[in-house]
Amino acid sequence: MKKYENFCAALANLKEIYNYDEPYNTVVLTGLVGLYEICFEQSWKMMKELLADQGYEESATGSPKMILKTAFKAGLITDESLWLAALVARNNVSHAYNEKIACDIVRQTKDSFYNMFEQLKRQAEEWR
């Protein structure tokens, strides 16, 4: 399953986020936000594929929010509000030129989102 492999590779790269501490220079901060964005994108696309394989019709939509809500109902993810917060952070990536927004995304990733992705990986392994 290519989407699962892509997600696992993105998650392995995201672990690098713990190798850096504030204050970040512009290049590092931009790179860390980029690692988060890639991992988030790969996570919901993998969920979409897993849900489709299980016959969830909602997976036909291209909407990340719908995929997250369906994944929660299906038991693929356990914390819908955290995932929706991660979606908001992903939507804010386009404002990462703003240092405060970018630092918030990195902080949230270190505090919550990385573990959320790890939990998804474990759950996806059971679903495969």
VOROTI-397118 format. One record per atom (N, C-alpha, C): residue number from 1; residue in three letters; x, y, z. Coordinates in steps of 0.02 Angstrom, whole numbers. Example, Ala and Ser with C-alpha at 12.3 -4.5 7.8 and 13.67 -1.06 7.14 Angstrom:
// VOROTI-397118
+--------+------+--------+--------+--------+
! gudren ! roba !     px !     py !     pz !
+--------+------+--------+--------+--------+
!      1 !  ALA !    660 !   -284 !    390 !
!      1 !  ALA !    615 !   -225 !    390 !
!      1 !  ALA !    660 !   -165 !    390 !
!      2 !  SER !    642 !   -112 !    354 !
!      2 !  SER !    684 !    -53 !    357 !
!      2 !  SER !    645 !      2 !    394 !
+--------+------+--------+--------+--------+
END
This chain:
// VOROTI-397118
+--------+------+--------+--------+--------+
! gudren ! roba !     px !     py !     pz !
+--------+------+--------+--------+--------+
!      1 !  MET !     42 !    -58 !      0 !
!      1 !  MET !      0 !      0 !      0 !
!      1 !  MET !     45 !     62 !      0 !
!      2 !  LYS !     47 !     95 !    -56 !
!      2 !  LYS !     92 !    151 !    -66 !
!      2 !  LYS !     79 !    210 !    -19 !
!      3 !  LYS !     16 !    225 !     -6 !
!      3 !  LYS !     -1 !    281 !     38 !
!      3 !  LYS !     25 !    269 !    109 !
!      4 !  TYR !     20 !    208 !    133 !
!      4 !  TYR !     46 !    190 !    199 !
!      4 !  TYR !    122 !    200 !    201 !
!      5 !  GLU !    156 !    177 !    150 !
!      5 !  GLU !    229 !    185 !    146 !
!      5 !  GLU !    249 !    258 !    144 !
!      6 !  ASN !    211 !    298 !    105 !
!      6 !  ASN !    225 !    370 !    102 !
!      6 !  ASN !    216 !    403 !    170 !
!      7 !  PHE !    163 !    384 !    204 !
!      7 !  PHE !    150 !    411 !    271 !
!      7 !  PHE !    206 !    392 !    319 !
!      8 !  CYS !    226 !    329 !    318 !
!      8 !  CYS !    280 !    307 !    364 !
!      8 !  CYS !    345 !    344 !    350 !
!      9 !  ALA !    360 !    356 !    287 !
!      9 !  ALA !    421 !    393 !    270 !
!      9 !  ALA !    416 !    466 !    294 !
!     10 !  ALA !    357 !    496 !    285 !
!     10 !  ALA !    347 !    565 !    308 !
!     10 !  ALA !    352 !    569 !    384 !
!     11 !  LEU !    325 !    519 !    419 !
!     11 !  LEU !    328 !    518 !    492 !
!     11 !  LEU !    400 !    509 !    516 !
!     12 !  ALA !    437 !    467 !    483 !
!     12 !  ALA !    508 !    458 !    501 !
!     12 !  ALA !    546 !    524 !    493 !
!     13 !  ASN !    532 !    561 !    440 !
!     13 !  ASN !    563 !    626 !    430 !
!     13 !  ASN !    541 !    676 !    483 !
!     14 !  LEU !    477 !    674 !    502 !
!     14 !  LEU !    450 !    721 !    550 !
!     14 !  LEU !    484 !    714 !    618 !
!     15 !  LYS !    509 !    656 !    634 !
!     15 !  LYS !    542 !    645 !    698 !
!     15 !  LYS !    602 !    693 !    706 !
!     16 !  GLU !    629 !    716 !    650 !
!     16 !  GLU !    685 !    764 !    651 !
!     16 !  GLU !    667 !    828 !    688 !
!     17 !  ILE !    602 !    842 !    694 !
!     17 !  ILE !    579 !    904 !    726 !
!     17 !  ILE !    606 !    910 !    797 !
!     18 !  TYR !    619 !    853 !    829 !
!     18 !  TYR !    644 !    853 !    898 !
!     18 !  TYR !    719 !    870 !    903 !
!     19 !  ASN !    752 !    874 !    846 !
!     19 !  ASN !    823 !    890 !    845 !
!     19 !  ASN !    837 !    965 !    847 !
!     20 !  TYR !    784 !   1005 !    847 !
!     20 !  TYR !    791 !   1078 !    844 !
!     20 !  TYR !    752 !   1111 !    900 !
!     21 !  ASP !    780 !   1164 !    926 !
!     21 !  ASP !    747 !   1202 !    980 !
!     21 !  ASP !    745 !   1276 !    961 !
!     22 !  GLU !    697 !   1310 !    992 !
!     22 !  GLU !    692 !   1383 !    981 !
!     22 !  GLU !    752 !   1418 !   1011 !
!     23 !  PRO !    774 !   1473 !    985 !
!     23 !  PRO !    746 !   1507 !    927 !
!     23 !  PRO !    770 !   1474 !    862 !
!     24 !  TYR !    725 !   1471 !    814 !
!     24 !  TYR !    741 !   1441 !    749 !
!     24 !  TYR !    761 !   1495 !    700 !
!     25 !  ASN !    809 !   1479 !    657 !
!     25 !  ASN !    820 !   1526 !    603 !
!     25 !  ASN !    766 !   1514 !    550 !
!     26 !  THR !    760 !   1559 !    503 !
!     26 !  THR !    706 !   1557 !    454 !
!     26 !  THR !    706 !   1492 !    414 !
!     27 !  VAL !    763 !   1470 !    393 !
!     27 !  VAL !    768 !   1410 !    352 !
!     27 !  VAL !    746 !   1348 !    391 !
!     28 !  VAL !    769 !   1342 !    452 !
!     28 !  VAL !    751 !   1284 !    494 !
!     28 !  VAL !    676 !   1286 !    509 !
!     29 !  LEU !    650 !   1344 !    528 !
!     29 !  LEU !    579 !   1349 !    544 !
!     29 !  LEU !    536 !   1331 !    484 !
!     30 !  THR !    554 !   1355 !    426 !
!     30 !  THR !    517 !   1339 !    365 !
!     30 !  THR !    520 !   1265 !    351 !
!     31 !  GLY !    577 !   1235 !    360 !
!     31 !  GLY !    585 !   1163 !    349 !
!     31 !  GLY !    544 !   1122 !    397 !
!     32 !  LEU !    542 !   1141 !    461 !
!     32 !  LEU !    504 !   1104 !    511 !
!     32 !  LEU !    430 !   1107 !    496 !
!     33 !  VAL !    406 !   1166 !    477 !
!     33 !  VAL !    336 !   1173 !    459 !
!     33 !  VAL !    321 !   1131 !    397 !
!     34 !  GLY !    367 !   1129 !    350 !
!     34 !  GLY !    358 !   1088 !    290 !
!     34 !  GLY !    354 !   1014 !    306 !
!     35 !  LEU !    395 !    991 !    354 !
!     35 !  LEU !    393 !    921 !    374 !
!     35 !  LEU !    324 !    904 !    403 !
!     36 !  TYR !    297 !    950 !    443 !
!     36 !  TYR !    230 !    940 !    471 !
!     36 !  TYR !    178 !    936 !    416 !
!     37 !  GLU !    181 !    982 !    370 !
!     37 !  GLU !    131 !    984 !    316 !
!     37 !  GLU !    132 !    920 !    275 !
!     38 !  ILE !    191 !    897 !    258 !
!     38 !  ILE !    197 !    835 !    218 !
!     38 !  ILE !    168 !    776 !    256 !
!     39 !  CYS !    184 !    771 !    320 !
!     39 !  CYS !    159 !    715 !    360 !
!     39 !  CYS !     83 !    718 !    366 !
!     40 !  PHE !     56 !    777 !    377 !
!     40 !  PHE !    -17 !    782 !    382 !
!     40 !  PHE !    -49 !    762 !    316 !
!     41 !  GLU !    -23 !    786 !    260 !
!     41 !  GLU !    -51 !    769 !    195 !
!     41 !  GLU !    -50 !    694 !    183 !
!     42 !  GLN !      7 !    664 !    199 !
!     42 !  GLN !     12 !    591 !    188 !
!     42 !  GLN !    -34 !    553 !    236 !
!     43 !  SER !    -45 !    579 !    295 !
!     43 !  SER !    -88 !    544 !    344 !
!     43 !  SER !   -160 !    541 !    320 !
!     44 !  TRP !   -188 !    598 !    299 !
!     44 !  TRP !   -259 !    595 !    280 !
!     44 !  TRP !   -268 !    558 !    214 !
!     45 !  LYS !   -220 !    561 !    170 !
!     45 !  LYS !   -225 !    523 !    106 !
!     45 !  LYS !   -222 !    448 !    120 !
!     46 !  MET !   -181 !    428 !    169 !
!     46 !  MET !   -179 !    358 !    188 !
!     46 !  MET !   -246 !    337 !    218 !
!     47 !  MET !   -273 !    380 !    263 !
!     47 !  MET !   -338 !    365 !    293 !
!     47 !  MET !   -391 !    356 !    239 !
!     48 !  LYS !   -390 !    400 !    190 !
!     48 !  LYS !   -438 !    396 !    136 !
!     48 !  LYS !   -434 !    328 !    101 !
!     49 !  GLU !   -374 !    306 !     88 !
!     49 !  GLU !   -364 !    241 !     54 !
!     49 !  GLU !   -387 !    183 !     99 !
!     50 !  LEU !   -369 !    186 !    163 !
!     50 !  LEU !   -391 !    133 !    209 !
!     50 !  LEU !   -467 !    130 !    215 !
!     51 !  LEU !   -499 !    187 !    219 !
!     51 !  LEU !   -572 !    190 !    224 !
!     51 !  LEU !   -604 !    163 !    161 !
!     52 !  ALA !   -576 !    181 !    103 !
!     52 !  ALA !   -603 !    155 !     40 !
!     52 !  ALA !   -596 !     79 !     37 !
!     53 !  ASP !   -539 !     53 !     60 !
!     53 !  ASP !   -529 !    -19 !     60 !
!     53 !  ASP !   -579 !    -55 !    106 !
!     54 !  GLN !   -603 !    -19 !    157 !
!     54 !  GLN !   -652 !    -48 !    204 !
!     54 !  GLN !   -724 !    -34 !    181 !
!     55 !  GLY !   -733 !     -2 !    124 !
!     55 !  GLY !   -799 !      9 !     97 !
!     55 !  GLY !   -836 !     71 !    121 !
!     56 !  TYR !   -801 !    118 !    151 !
!     56 !  TYR !   -834 !    180 !    174 !
!     56 !  TYR !   -845 !    226 !    114 !
!     57 !  GLU !   -907 !    238 !     98 !
!     57 !  GLU !   -924 !    280 !     41 !
!     57 !  GLU !   -900 !    352 !     49 !
!     58 !  GLU !   -896 !    375 !    111 !
!     58 !  GLU !   -875 !    443 !    124 !
!     58 !  GLU !   -804 !    456 !    100 !
!     59 !  SER !   -766 !    402 !     91 !
!     59 !  SER !   -697 !    409 !     71 !
!     59 !  SER !   -691 !    433 !     -2 !
!     60 !  ALA !   -745 !    434 !    -38 !
!     60 !  ALA !   -743 !    456 !   -107 !
!     60 !  ALA !   -732 !    532 !   -112 !
!     61 !  THR !   -747 !    568 !    -60 !
!     61 !  THR !   -738 !    641 !    -61 !
!     61 !  THR !   -664 !    658 !    -57 !
!     62 !  GLY !   -646 !    716 !    -81 !
!     62 !  GLY !   -577 !    738 !    -77 !
!     62 !  GLY !   -564 !    782 !    -16 !
!     63 !  SER !   -614 !    789 !     27 !
!     63 !  SER !   -609 !    835 !     83 !
!     63 !  SER !   -572 !    804 !    142 !
!     64 !  PRO !   -517 !    834 !    164 !
!     64 !  PRO !   -483 !    807 !    223 !
!     64 !  PRO !   -527 !    806 !    285 !
!     65 !  LYS !   -568 !    857 !    293 !
!     65 !  LYS !   -612 !    860 !    352 !
!     65 !  LYS !   -661 !    802 !    353 !
!     66 !  MET !   -690 !    785 !    296 !
!     66 !  MET !   -736 !    729 !    292 !
!     66 !  MET !   -700 !    663 !    306 !
!     67 !  ILE !   -639 !    657 !    280 !
!     67 !  ILE !   -600 !    596 !    292 !
!     67 !  ILE !   -586 !    589 !    367 !
!     68 !  LEU !   -567 !    644 !    400 !
!     68 !  LEU !   -553 !    641 !    472 !
!     68 !  LEU !   -615 !    622 !    511 !
!     69 !  LYS !   -672 !    651 !    494 !
!     69 !  LYS !   -734 !    635 !    530 !
!     69 !  LYS !   -753 !    561 !    519 !
!     70 !  THR !   -745 !    537 !    458 !
!     70 !  THR !   -760 !    467 !    443 !
!     70 !  THR !   -712 !    421 !    478 !
!     71 !  ALA !   -648 !    439 !    479 !
!     71 !  ALA !   -597 !    398 !    513 !
!     71 !  ALA !   -613 !    393 !    588 !
!     72 !  PHE !   -637 !    447 !    617 !
!     72 !  PHE !   -656 !    445 !    688 !
!     72 !  PHE !   -715 !    398 !    698 !
!     73 !  LYS !   -766 !    404 !    657 !
!     73 !  LYS !   -825 !    360 !    663 !
!     73 !  LYS !   -807 !    287 !    653 !
!     74 !  ALA !   -758 !    275 !    609 !
!     74 !  ALA !   -738 !    207 !    594 !
!     74 !  ALA !   -690 !    179 !    646 !
!     75 !  GLY !   -664 !    221 !    690 !
!     75 !  GLY !   -617 !    198 !    741 !
!     75 !  GLY !   -545 !    198 !    719 !
!     76 !  LEU !   -531 !    228 !    662 !
!     76 !  LEU !   -462 !    230 !    639 !
!     76 !  LEU !   -422 !    282 !    679 !
!     77 !  ILE !   -455 !    336 !    700 !
!     77 !  ILE !   -424 !    385 !    744 !
!     77 !  ILE !   -469 !    392 !    806 !
!     78 !  THR !   -439 !    412 !    862 !
!     78 !  THR !   -477 !    413 !    924 !
!     78 !  THR !   -491 !    483 !    951 !
!     79 !  ASP !   -456 !    533 !    927 !
!     79 !  ASP !   -464 !    600 !    952 !
!     79 !  ASP !   -481 !    648 !    895 !
!     80 !  GLU !   -546 !    652 !    881 !
!     80 !  GLU !   -568 !    693 !    824 !
!     80 !  GLU !   -548 !    766 !    832 !
!     81 !  SER !   -555 !    793 !    892 !
!     81 !  SER !   -540 !    865 !    902 !
!     81 !  SER !   -466 !    879 !    891 !
!     82 !  LEU !   -422 !    834 !    911 !
!     82 !  LEU !   -351 !    844 !    899 !
!     82 !  LEU !   -336 !    842 !    824 !
!     83 !  TRP !   -366 !    796 !    789 !
!     83 !  TRP !   -355 !    792 !    716 !
!     83 !  TRP !   -383 !    854 !    681 !
!     84 !  LEU !   -439 !    880 !    705 !
!     84 !  LEU !   -466 !    941 !    675 !
!     84 !  LEU !   -421 !   1001 !    690 !
!     85 !  ALA !   -390 !   1002 !    748 !
!     85 !  ALA !   -341 !   1054 !    764 !
!     85 !  ALA !   -280 !   1047 !    718 !
!     86 !  ALA !   -261 !    985 !    704 !
!     86 !  ALA !   -205 !    974 !    658 !
!     86 !  ALA !   -222 !    998 !    588 !
!     87 !  LEU !   -285 !    990 !    568 !
!     87 !  LEU !   -308 !   1015 !    503 !
!     87 !  LEU !   -303 !   1091 !    502 !
!     88 !  VAL !   -323 !   1123 !    555 !
!     88 !  VAL !   -318 !   1197 !    559 !
!     88 !  VAL !   -245 !   1217 !    553 !
!     89 !  ALA !   -201 !   1182 !    588 !
!     89 !  ALA !   -129 !   1198 !    583 !
!     89 !  ALA !   -105 !   1188 !    511 !
!     90 !  ARG !   -127 !   1136 !    479 !
!     90 !  ARG !   -107 !   1124 !    409 !
!     90 !  ARG !   -133 !   1181 !    365 !
!     91 !  ASN !   -193 !   1204 !    377 !
!     91 !  ASN !   -220 !   1260 !    339 !
!     91 !  ASN !   -182 !   1325 !    352 !
!     92 !  ASN !   -152 !   1330 !    411 !
!     92 !  ASN !   -113 !   1390 !    428 !
!     92 !  ASN !    -42 !   1388 !    400 !
!     93 !  VAL !    -22 !   1333 !    371 !
!     93 !  VAL !     46 !   1328 !    343 !
!     93 !  VAL !     58 !   1382 !    291 !
!     94 !  SER !      6 !   1401 !    255 !
!     94 !  SER !     14 !   1453 !    205 !
!     94 !  SER !     33 !   1521 !    236 !
!     95 !  HIS !     25 !   1527 !    302 !
!     95 !  HIS !     44 !   1588 !    338 !
!     95 !  HIS !    109 !   1578 !    378 !
!     96 !  ALA !    147 !   1528 !    359 !
!     96 !  ALA !    208 !   1511 !    397 !
!     96 !  ALA !    261 !   1565 !    390 !
!     97 !  TYR !    252 !   1612 !    345 !
!     97 !  TYR !    298 !   1669 !    342 !
!     97 !  TYR !    293 !   1710 !    407 !
!     98 !  ASN !    237 !   1702 !    442 !
!     98 !  ASN !    228 !   1735 !    507 !
!     98 !  ASN !    261 !   1691 !    560 !
!     99 !  GLU !    313 !   1716 !    591 !
!     99 !  GLU !    353 !   1675 !    637 !
!     99 !  GLU !    311 !   1647 !    694 !
!    100 !  LYS !    265 !   1686 !    720 !
!    100 !  LYS !    223 !   1662 !    776 !
!    100 !  LYS !    181 !   1602 !    754 !
!    101 !  ILE !    150 !   1606 !    696 !
!    101 !  ILE !    109 !   1550 !    671 !
!    101 !  ILE !    153 !   1489 !    659 !
!    102 !  ALA !    210 !   1499 !    628 !
!    102 !  ALA !    255 !   1444 !    613 !
!    102 !  ALA !    279 !   1410 !    678 !
!    103 !  CYS !    298 !   1450 !    728 !
!    103 !  CYS !    321 !   1422 !    792 !
!    103 !  CYS !    264 !   1385 !    827 !
!    104 !  ASP !    203 !   1411 !    822 !
!    104 !  ASP !    146 !   1376 !    851 !
!    104 !  ASP !    137 !   1307 !    819 !
!    105 !  ILE !    144 !   1303 !    753 !
!    105 !  ILE !    136 !   1238 !    719 !
!    105 !  ILE !    190 !   1190 !    743 !
!    106 !  VAL !    251 !   1213 !    749 !
!    106 !  VAL !    306 !   1170 !    772 !
!    106 !  VAL !    294 !   1148 !    844 !
!    107 !  ARG !    273 !   1195 !    887 !
!    107 !  ARG !    259 !   1178 !    957 !
!    107 !  ARG !    203 !   1126 !    962 !
!    108 !  GLN !    149 !   1136 !    926 !
!    108 !  GLN !     93 !   1089 !    927 !
!    108 !  GLN !    116 !   1020 !    902 !
!    109 !  THR !    158 !   1021 !    852 !
!    109 !  THR !    182 !    957 !    825 !
!    109 !  THR !    223 !    920 !    878 !
!    110 !  LYS !    268 !    955 !    911 !
!    110 !  LYS !    309 !    924 !    963 !
!    110 !  LYS !    266 !    900 !   1022 !
!    111 !  ASP !    217 !    942 !   1041 !
!    111 !  ASP !    176 !    927 !   1100 !
!    111 !  ASP !    123 !    874 !   1088 !
!    112 !  SER !     93 !    873 !   1028 !
!    112 !  SER !     34 !    830 !   1018 !
!    112 !  SER !     32 !    794 !    951 !
!    113 !  PHE !     47 !    830 !    897 !
!    113 !  PHE !     34 !    802 !    831 !
!    113 !  PHE !     80 !    743 !    815 !
!    114 !  TYR !    143 !    745 !    835 !
!    114 !  TYR !    187 !    689 !    820 !
!    114 !  TYR !    160 !    625 !    851 !
!    115 !  ASN !    140 !    627 !    914 !
!    115 !  ASN !    112 !    568 !    947 !
!    115 !  ASN !     46 !    546 !    914 !
!    116 !  MET !      7 !    594 !    892 !
!    116 !  MET !    -55 !    580 !    857 !
!    116 !  MET !    -40 !    540 !    793 !
!    117 !  PHE !     11 !    561 !    756 !
!    117 !  PHE !     31 !    525 !    695 !
!    117 !  PHE !     56 !    455 !    712 !
!    118 !  GLU !     94 !    449 !    765 !
!    118 !  GLU !    119 !    383 !    786 !
!    118 !  GLU !     61 !    336 !    803 !
!    119 !  GLN !     11 !    362 !    837 !
!    119 !  GLN !    -48 !    322 !    854 !
!    119 !  GLN !    -84 !    300 !    790 !
!    120 !  LEU !    -89 !    345 !    742 !
!    120 !  LEU !   -120 !    327 !    678 !
!    120 !  LEU !    -80 !    271 !    644 !
!    121 !  LYS !    -15 !    275 !    646 !
!    121 !  LYS !     26 !    223 !    615 !
!    121 !  LYS !     11 !    154 !    646 !
!    122 !  ARG !      8 !    153 !    712 !
!    122 !  ARG !     -8 !     89 !    745 !
!    122 !  ARG !    -77 !     63 !    725 !
!    123 !  GLN !   -125 !    108 !    723 !
!    123 !  GLN !   -193 !     88 !    704 !
!    123 !  GLN !   -196 !     65 !    631 !
!    124 !  ALA !   -161 !    100 !    589 !
!    124 !  ALA !   -159 !     82 !    518 !
!    124 !  ALA !   -129 !     13 !    507 !
!    125 !  GLU !    -79 !     -4 !    547 !
!    125 !  GLU !    -48 !    -70 !    542 !
!    125 !  GLU !    -99 !   -125 !    558 !
!    126 !  GLU !   -144 !   -111 !    605 !
!    126 !  GLU !   -196 !   -159 !    622 !
!    126 !  GLU !   -248 !   -164 !    567 !
!    127 !  TRP !   -261 !   -110 !    532 !
!    127 !  TRP !   -312 !   -108 !    479 !
!    127 !  TRP !   -288 !   -139 !    414 !
!    128 !  ARG !   -222 !   -142 !    405 !
!    128 !  ARG !   -196 !   -165 !    340 !
!    128 !  ARG !   -206 !   -239 !    331 !
+--------+------+--------+--------+--------+
END
